[in-house]
Amino acid sequence: MYRRLVLKLSGQAIAGSSEFGFSSDRLTHLANEVIALRATGVQRAVELDADALLVAKNGADGVYDADPNTSPTATRFDHLTYQEVIDRGLGVMDQSAFILARDHRLPLHVFDIDQTGAASTIATGNHLGTLIN
């Protein structure tokens, strides 16, 4: 199995049967393929009996009640239960991956990958970002 993959999409792949531009049906299909790949991270963590899954975000230091880029009053959660995420409709990750994590009681640590030392801070048992369990 590959640890990291890069998916390069050609213009023809995005255009589908069109001569130029893009096909919305084709983009939907490609997005679903990428989502299916993302869910495998949770599946691997479950198979490895991991203690937790680190969910690295780019520019988001946790889970918020609103988009912090557009809502100045957005509040970051330190801790949420799986059910609170579902009840509030928070888009933490792909829903099927999230449900798999919940069903296997896999804690999720959502953090900003750009913060230096963030992953090691969480790995050593210190709180950072949002913990979902």
C-alpha positions in Angstrom: 0.0 0.0 0.0 1.2 3.5 -0.7 1.7 6.0 2.2 1.3 9.1 0.1 -0.2 9.7 -3.3 -0.4 12.6 -5.6 -3.4 12.7 -8.0 -2.7 14.7 -11.2 -5.8 15.4 -13.2 -5.5 16.3 -16.8 -7.7 18.8 -18.5 -9.3 15.9 -20.4 -10.1 14.1 -17.1 -11.9 17.1 -15.9 -13.7 17.9 -19.2 -15.1 14.4 -19.5 -16.8 14.1 -22.9 -16.8 17.8 -23.5 -14.3 19.3 -25.9 -13.2 22.0 -23.5 -14.1 23.4 -20.1 -15.2 21.0 -17.4 -18.1 18.6 -16.8 -19.9 19.1 -13.5 -20.8 15.3 -13.6 -17.2 14.5 -14.1 -16.0 16.7 -11.3 -18.6 15.1 -8.9 -17.3 11.7 -9.9 -13.7 12.7 -9.3 -14.5 14.3 -5.9 -16.2 11.1 -4.8 -13.1 9.2 -5.7 -10.9 11.5 -3.6 -13.4 11.3 -0.7 -13.2 7.5 -0.8 -9.4 7.7 -0.6 -9.5 10.1 2.4 -11.8 7.6 4.3 -9.0 5.0 4.1 -6.9 7.0 6.7 -9.5 6.3 9.4 -9.8 2.7 8.2 -6.0 2.2 8.5 -6.0 3.8 12.0 -8.7 1.3 13.0 -6.9 -1.7 11.5 -3.7 -0.7 13.3 -5.6 -0.3 16.6 -4.2 3.3 16.8 -4.8 5.2 20.0 -6.0 8.3 18.0 -6.1 9.9 14.6 -4.4 13.2 14.0 -6.6 15.2 11.6 -4.2 17.8 10.1 -5.9 20.9 8.7 -4.4 23.7 6.7 -4.9 27.0 8.5 -7.6 25.8 10.9 -6.4 25.2 14.5 -9.4 23.1 15.4 -13.2 22.8 14.9 -15.3 26.0 15.0 -19.0 26.7 15.4 -18.7 28.8 12.2 -16.1 29.5 9.5 -13.5 31.6 11.2 -12.5 33.1 7.9 -15.9 34.7 7.3 -17.3 35.0 10.9 -15.3 37.1 13.3 -17.3 35.7 16.2 -16.5 32.0 15.4 -15.6 30.1 18.5 -13.2 27.1 18.6 -14.2 24.0 20.5 -11.6 22.4 22.8 -13.5 19.2 23.0 -16.6 17.7 21.3 -18.3 14.3 21.4 -19.0 12.5 18.2 -22.7 13.2 18.8 -22.2 16.9 19.3 -20.4 17.1 15.9 -23.3 15.3 14.2 -26.0 17.3 16.1 -24.3 20.7 15.2 -23.6 19.6 11.6 -19.9 20.4 11.9 -17.9 19.5 8.8 -14.9 17.9 10.5 -14.2 15.3 7.7 -15.9 13.1 5.3 -19.0 11.8 7.0 -18.4 8.1 6.3 -14.8 8.4 7.7 -16.2 10.3 10.7 -18.8 7.6 11.4 -16.2 4.9 11.1 -14.1 6.7 13.7 -17.1 7.1 16.0 -18.1 3.4 15.7 -14.6 2.3 16.6 -14.2 4.9 19.4 -11.2 6.4 17.6 -10.4 9.8 19.1 -9.8 12.6 16.6 -7.4 15.4 17.2 -8.1 18.3 14.8 -5.2 20.7 14.5 -3.4 23.2 12.2 -0.6 21.4 10.4 1.2 24.7 9.9 1.8 25.2 13.6 5.3 24.1 14.4 5.5 21.1 16.7 1.7 20.6 16.8 1.7 16.9 15.9 4.4 16.1 18.5 2.6 18.1 21.1 -0.5 16.0 20.7 1.5 12.8 20.4 3.1 13.5 23.8 -0.3 13.8 25.4 -0.7 17.6 25.5 -3.9 19.2 24.4 -3.9 21.2 21.2 -6.7 22.0 18.7 -10.0 20.2 19.2 -10.4 16.7 20.6 -13.4 14.7 19.4 -14.2 11.5 21.3 
